[in-house]
């Protein structure tokens, strides 16, 4: 066995913790339930109800399209500023001018 034993033990422990939390884990509803209850209470007091979203992304693949456009824009921007972010390459390649 070339890898140290502690790595194998850590992986087994991690898998065990994940399985334990999946089976016996506590209920974690989060803060959304409490925040929504308080927000609804005050919204009813002032007479404000639920409004439809400004941009409804539930129609078709609009949300997927928006994420794809965002990924493309981010990819082009990172490609444009790649050398500014990560510096010049140390080894010259055949295509670079001397």
Helices and strands as residue ranges (DSSP letters): H 5-24, H 32-46, H 62-80, H 82-86
